[in-house]
């Protein structure tokens, strides 16, 4: 359940409540009793993403170039297979 912040528009009393996502945006102020005086405020989330995790887009970074293999012409992938034609 998320933690919501409320502020009474009548007396200025702040309040925090753990409520379900379907909770109403207003309720009675516990300090002054104003009906629907407590209004839900927009607040900063405590959830942050930090580090080089899954959320970073690799599209902004250019792809690393693959190293070019030496050309042997004999079907050897890297030219270092040891066959008599590799020399």
Secondary structure, 3 states (H helix, E strand, C coil): CEEEEEEECCCCCEEEEEECCCCCCEECCCCCCCCCCEEECCCCCCCCCCCCCCCCCHHHCCCCCCCCCCCCCCCCCCCCCCCCCCC
